[in-house]
Amino acid sequence: MAKEDTKKDSPKSVWEKYSKKEKKDLESLCTDYRKFLTIGKTERECVQEIIRQAEDKGYRDLAAVIKNKETLKTGDKVYSVWMKKSVVMFNIGSEPLENGLTILGAHIDSPRLDLKQNPLYEDSGLSYMDTHYYGGIKKYQWVTIPLAIHGVVAKKDGSVVNIVIGEKEDDPVFCVTDLLIHLSQEQMTKKATEVVTGESLDILVGSVPLKGEEKDAVKANVLKILKSTYDIEEDDLLSAELEVVPAGAARELGFDRSMIISYGQDDRVCAYTSLAAMLETETVNKTACCLLVDKEEIGSVGATGMQSKFFENALAELMNLLGTYSELNMRRCLANSKMLSSDVTSGYDALYASAFDKKNVAYLGKGMGFNKFTGSRGKSGSNDANAEYLGEIRKMMEKHKVSIQFSELGRVDLGGGGTIAYIMALYGMQVIDSGVPVLNMHAPWEVTSKIDVYETQKGYKAFLLEA
């Protein structure tokens, strides 16, 4: 007996049910989102823009409140920044904090190339900068495309030089070179993981020698330019954080302009929609929290990653200013909290259909995605949300007319991935992964649907009001 075909048609596109007003609101949100992507190509740049928007909406720096020996009350809004790379925002509700928070948590780091501490060198009349890739990438995708350098250089005198090169129309850009097709017979026989190695992801930065220099004259000329333009010496690169990212702005994609193509949408699409939902939410019962962190792409480690005590410390300070801090109260608060781990999911790509289970996958244009679990090899490393919590989520999304879809990352045994959900679940709180379906995830240019961006922001607002 032939096996029954279990494939099901994808759900209807949400575009079909939108009113003119909804389409106008969608375009407004997505225009602002594209600006955010273009401005924020590093964690530091994202945090700066997040603070700007938060302060415009009446949020105050928690550090300043502490310094001024103020107290807090229901309705107050504060934010706390850690090392300029992670930020948490609180909108204080009417209920005691021991009753828990409603948390939107996303990450603002993205895969990229980082300059090494001793990056600059010359070889055969060309000058390069050596890199170490950050996060999970297909290395061959990063060759021959225009690249920009963003970041900071910290000097010994305590001053910090901000660097953005490659984004203005008259800026130079950089690239990783590739072997010409005419000589690539051997290269083309290699596995995709070996075609380009990590050590060969060096960016080309110069070719003009400095007059009068006999050794490494091209490198010397690059250093002269860095000195005259940015007052940077070669040794200053030892204390720099310089990220190499695709050059160029976020753009609309398709004849119908229905999609967005940009660097860094994993996970800035969920960070931005979480931020937008938080800033549009005024009065709340439970204290609302938006948590936007660094280092997720390399395991949420380090002082600015989700595994650090940054969030816990900020919450303790908040409770202290409300006059309710105790270790027991904080533990109760965390255990009673509910969270949407706001992270992207894989969108179905018909060109690679065999990688997905069509009846358990998210589709572009079909709404906000929920993943009961992520992980790999038998859900390893996954949070795996409780069924009762999923029931609550479905109810609140239906109440606010949010289009949602439930999915897995891809076909069983093919691979997998993780988020910050399992870390927050360690406190005993209810957590589920949710966010926007993405094509080309972790590639230099990723694709999302405007519909899914808008529906996800609607879903995050519903959660903050109802959870």
C-alpha positions in Angstrom: 0.0 0.0 0.0 1.4 3.4 -1.0 2.2 5.8 1.8 -0.3 8.5 2.1 1.0 12.0 1.0 1.2 14.0 4.3 2.2 17.2 2.6 -0.2 20.0 3.2 -0.7 23.2 1.3 0.8 26.3 3.0 -1.7 28.5 4.9 -3.3 31.6 3.2 -1.2 34.7 2.9 -2.0 37.3 5.5 -1.7 40.0 2.8 -5.2 38.9 1.5 -7.0 40.1 4.6 -5.3 43.4 5.3 -7.2 46.7 5.1 -5.7 49.9 3.6 -5.0 51.2 7.1 -3.2 48.1 8.1 -1.1 48.2 5.0 -0.2 51.9 5.8 0.7 51.0 9.4 2.8 48.1 8.1 4.7 50.3 5.7 5.4 52.8 8.5 6.7 50.2 10.8 8.9 48.5 8.1 10.3 51.9 7.0 11.5 52.6 10.6 12.7 49.0 10.8 14.9 49.4 7.7 16.4 52.6 9.2 17.2 50.7 12.4 19.0 47.9 10.4 21.0 50.5 8.4 22.0 52.4 11.5 22.6 49.4 13.8 25.1 47.0 12.3 26.9 46.3 15.6 25.7 45.7 19.1 27.0 49.1 20.2 25.2 50.9 17.4 22.0 49.1 18.2 22.2 50.0 21.9 22.8 53.7 21.0 19.7 53.8 18.8 17.6 51.8 21.4 18.6 54.3 24.1 17.7 57.2 21.9 14.3 55.8 21.1 13.6 54.8 24.7 14.5 58.2 26.1 12.2 59.9 23.5 9.4 57.8 25.1 10.2 58.8 28.6 12.6 56.0 29.7 15.3 57.1 32.2 18.7 55.6 32.9 18.5 53.3 35.9 22.1 54.3 36.8 21.1 57.9 37.0 18.1 57.1 39.2 20.4 55.2 41.6 23.0 57.9 41.6 20.4 60.6 42.4 19.0 58.4 45.3 15.5 58.4 43.8 12.8 55.9 44.2 10.5 54.3 41.6 6.8 53.7 41.4 4.1 52.3 39.2 4.2 53.8 35.7 7.9 54.7 35.8 10.0 53.6 32.9 13.8 52.9 33.1 16.5 51.2 31.2 19.9 49.7 32.1 22.9 49.3 29.8 25.8 46.9 30.3 29.2 47.6 28.6 27.4 49.4 25.8 26.4 46.1 24.2 23.3 44.9 26.2 20.3 46.8 27.4 17.2 46.0 29.5 14.1 48.1 29.7 11.4 48.1 32.4 7.8 49.6 32.3 6.7 49.2 36.0 3.2 47.8 36.3 0.6 48.0 39.1 1.2 44.5 40.4 4.0 43.6 42.8 7.1 42.4 41.1 6.9 39.1 43.0 4.0 38.3 40.6 6.5 38.2 37.8 7.4 40.1 34.6 6.3 39.8 31.1 9.6 39.6 29.2 10.5 40.1 25.5 14.0 38.9 25.0 16.1 39.1 21.8 19.7 39.4 20.8 21.4 42.2 18.9 24.6 40.5 17.8 24.8 38.9 14.3 27.3 36.7 12.4 30.2 38.7 10.9 34.0 38.9 10.5 36.0 40.5 13.4 39.4 42.0 12.9 42.1 40.2 14.8 44.2 42.1 17.4 47.2 42.2 15.0 45.3 42.4 11.8 47.4 44.5 9.3 50.0 42.9 7.0 51.4 43.2 3.5 52.0 40.4 1.0 53.2 40.8 -2.6 52.4 44.5 -2.9 48.9 44.2 -1.4 47.8 45.1 2.2 45.3 43.0 4.1 43.6 42.9 7.4 43.3 39.5 9.1 39.9 38.4 10.5 38.3 35.8 12.7 34.7 35.0 11.9 32.0 35.4 14.6 29.1 33.0 14.8 27.9 30.3 12.3 28.6 31.3 8.7 29.0 29.8 5.3 32.5 31.2 4.7 32.2 31.1 0.9 29.3 33.6 1.1 31.6 36.4 2.4 34.0 36.6 -0.6 33.9 39.3 -3.3 31.1 41.3 -1.7 31.5 45.0 -0.6 32.3 45.1 3.1 32.3 47.9 5.7 34.2 48.3 9.0 32.3 49.3 12.1 33.5 49.5 15.7 35.7 51.3 18.2 39.4 51.8 18.9 40.2 52.3 22.6 43.5 54.2 23.0 45.8 54.2 26.0 44.9 57.7 27.0 41.3 56.5 27.6 39.8 58.1 24.5 37.7 55.9 22.2 37.6 56.4 18.4 34.3 55.4 16.7 34.9 53.9 13.2 32.4 53.5 10.4 34.0 53.1 6.9 32.1 51.9 3.9 28.6 53.1 4.4 28.6 56.6 2.8 28.4 56.9 -1.0 31.9 58.3 -1.2 33.5 55.9 1.3 35.9 53.2 0.3 34.8 49.6 0.8 36.7 46.4 1.4 36.4 42.8 0.2 37.6 39.2 0.6 39.1 38.1 -2.7 38.3 34.8 -4.4 40.2 32.6 -6.9 39.3 33.3 -10.6 37.2 30.7 -12.2 39.9 30.0 -14.9 42.2 28.6 -12.2 39.7 27.1 -9.8 39.4 23.5 -11.1 40.9 22.1 -7.9 39.0 24.6 -5.7 35.7 23.5 -7.2 36.2 19.9 -6.2 36.3 20.8 -2.5 33.4 20.5 -0.1 31.6 23.8 0.6 33.1 23.9 4.1 36.6 23.8 2.6 36.3 26.0 -0.5 37.1 29.1 1.7 39.0 28.6 5.0 38.7 30.8 8.0 42.3 31.9 7.8 41.7 33.1 4.2 38.9 35.5 5.1 41.2 38.5 5.1 40.0 41.8 3.7 41.9 43.7 1.0 42.6 47.2 2.2 45.3 48.8 0.1 47.8 48.6 -2.8 49.6 52.0 -3.0 53.2 52.0 -1.4 54.3 54.9 0.8 57.1 56.7 -1.0 60.5 56.3 0.5 59.6 53.1 2.4 61.6 50.0 1.5 59.8 47.4 3.5 56.0 46.8 3.7 55.5 50.2 2.0 51.8 49.5 1.2 51.1 48.6 4.9 53.0 51.8 5.9 50.7 53.8 3.6 47.6 52.3 5.1 48.9 53.2 8.6 49.6 56.7 7.4 46.0 57.0 6.3 44.7 55.7 9.6 46.9 58.1 11.5 45.9 61.2 9.5 42.2 60.3 9.3 41.5 58.8 12.8 44.7 59.5 14.8 45.2 55.7 15.2 48.6 54.0 15.5 49.1 50.3 14.7 49.4 49.4 18.4 46.0 51.0 19.0 44.4 48.1 17.0 45.4 45.8 20.0 42.6 47.4 22.0 40.0 47.6 19.2 36.7 46.0 18.5 36.3 46.3 14.7 33.6 44.3 12.9 33.5 43.7 9.2 30.0 43.6 7.9 28.3 43.9 4.5 28.3 47.4 3.2 25.0 49.1 2.3 21.5 49.9 3.5 18.5 47.6 4.2 16.3 47.5 1.0 12.9 46.5 -0.1 12.8 43.2 -2.1 10.6 42.1 -4.9 8.6 43.9 -7.7 5.8 44.2 -5.1 8.2 45.5 -2.4 6.7 43.0 0.0 10.0 41.8 1.6 13.1 43.3 3.2 16.7 42.3 2.4 19.4 43.3 4.8 22.4 42.2 6.9 21.7 41.3 10.5 18.0 40.5 10.5 18.9 37.5 12.8 18.1 38.7 15.3 17.6 42.5 14.9 14.2 41.9 13.3 13.0 40.5 16.7 14.9 43.0 18.7 13.3 45.9 16.8 9.8 44.5 16.9 10.2 43.8 20.6 11.5 47.4 21.1 8.6 48.9 19.1 6.1 46.9 21.0 7.6 47.9 24.4 7.7 51.6 23.4 4.1 51.6 22.3 2.8 49.9 25.5 1.9 52.4 28.1 -0.1 51.1 31.2 0.5 47.5 32.2 -0.5 45.3 35.1 2.6 43.2 35.3 5.9 45.0 34.9 6.9 44.7 31.2 10.5 44.0 30.3 12.4 44.2 27.0 15.8 42.5 27.2 18.2 42.9 24.2 21.5 41.1 24.6 24.9 40.3 23.0 26.8 37.1 22.3 23.9 34.8 21.4 25.5 33.7 18.2 28.5 32.3 20.1 26.6 30.7 23.0 25.4 33.7 25.1 28.7 33.7 26.9 30.7 36.6 28.4 29.8 39.6 30.5 27.3 40.9 27.9 25.7 37.5 27.0 22.5 36.1 28.5 24.5 33.7 30.7 25.9 36.7 32.6 24.3 38.2 35.7 23.6 41.5 34.0 19.8 41.0 33.9 19.6 39.6 37.4 21.6 42.6 38.7 19.4 45.1 36.9 16.3 43.5 38.3 17.7 43.5 41.9 18.4 47.2 41.5 14.9 47.8 40.2 13.3 46.0 43.2 15.5 47.9 45.6 14.4 51.2 44.2 10.8 50.0 44.6 11.5 49.0 48.2 10.7 45.3 47.7 14.1 43.7 47.2 15.0 40.5 48.9 16.6 37.3 47.5 13.3 35.5 48.0 11.2 38.2 46.3 13.6 38.2 43.3 13.4 34.5 43.0 9.7 34.6 43.1 9.6 37.3 40.5 11.8 35.3 38.1 9.9 32.1 38.6 6.5 33.8 38.1 7.6 35.6 34.9 6.5 34.7 31.4 8.7 35.2 28.4 8.8 35.3 24.6 12.3 34.4 23.6 12.2 36.6 20.5 14.3 35.0 17.8 13.9 34.2 14.2 12.9 30.9 12.7 13.6 29.4 9.3 11.3 30.3 6.5 10.3 27.7 4.0 12.3 28.0 0.8 10.9 26.1 -2.2 14.3 25.9 -3.8 15.5 23.8 -0.9 12.3 21.9 -0.1 14.0 18.7 1.1 15.4 20.6 4.1 11.9 21.1 5.6 8.8 19.3 6.8 6.2 21.3 4.9 3.5 20.7 7.6 5.8 21.9 10.4 7.5 24.9 9.0 7.0 28.7 8.9 6.1 30.4 5.6 6.9 34.0 4.6 3.8 36.2 4.6 1.9 33.9 7.0 2.5 35.7 10.2 4.4 35.4 13.5 6.2 32.1 14.1 6.3 30.1 17.3 8.7 27.2 18.0 7.7 25.0 20.9 11.3 23.7 20.8 14.5 24.3 18.9 17.8 22.4 19.6 19.2 19.6 17.5 19.7 15.8 17.6 16.6 15.0 19.6 15.9 18.5 20.8 19.3 18.8 22.5 19.8 22.3 23.9 16.2 23.2 23.7 13.8 24.8 26.1 10.7 22.8 24.8 7.8 25.0 26.1 4.9 23.5 28.1 1.6 22.7 26.4 -0.4 24.8 28.9 1.7 27.8 28.0 1.1 27.3 24.3 -2.6 27.3 25.1 -2.3 30.6 26.8 -0.3 32.0 23.9 -2.9 30.9 21.4 -5.7 32.5 23.4 -4.0 35.9 23.7 -3.0 36.0 20.0 -6.5 35.1 18.9 -7.9 37.9 21.1 -5.7 40.5 19.5 -6.2 39.0 16.0 -2.5 38.2 15.5 -1.8 35.8 12.6 0.5 33.0 13.9 2.1 29.8 12.8 3.8 27.0 14.7 6.9 25.5 13.2 10.2 23.7 13.7 13.6 24.9 12.4 13.9 22.2 9.8 13.8 18.5 9.0 14.6 16.2 11.9 18.2 15.0 12.0 19.3 17.6 9.4 20.6 20.2 11.9 19.2 22.7 14.3 19.9 25.7 16.4 19.3 27.4 19.7 18.3 30.7 21.4 18.4 32.3 24.8 15.2 30.5 25.8 16.8 27.7 27.7 18.9 30.1 29.8 15.9 32.1 31.0 13.9 28.9 31.6 16.5 28.0 34.3 14.7 30.5 36.5 11.6 28.3 36.3 9.7 30.8 34.2 7.5 29.9 31.2 9.4 30.5 27.9 8.7 29.9 24.3 10.6 30.9 21.1 8.8 33.3 18.8 9.6 35.6 16.0 9.9 36.2 12.3 10.6 33.6 9.6 13.8 34.3 7.6 15.3 33.2 4.4 19.1 33.1 4.0 19.6 33.0 7.8 23.2 33.8 8.8 24.0 34.9 5.2 25.4 38.4 4.6 22.0 39.4 3.3 18.9 37.9 4.9 15.2 38.1 3.8 12.0 38.7 5.7 8.4 39.5 4.8 7.0 42.8 5.9 3.8 41.1 6.9 5.6 38.8 9.4 7.5 41.8 10.8 4.2 43.7 11.4 2.4 40.6 12.8 5.3 39.9 15.2 5.2 43.4 16.6 1.4 43.0 17.1 2.0 39.7 18.8 4.6 41.2 21.2 2.2 44.0 22.1 -0.5 41.5 22.8 1.8 39.5 25.0 2.9 42.5 27.1 -0.8 43.4 27.7 -2.2 39.9 28.4 0.5 37.6 29.8 
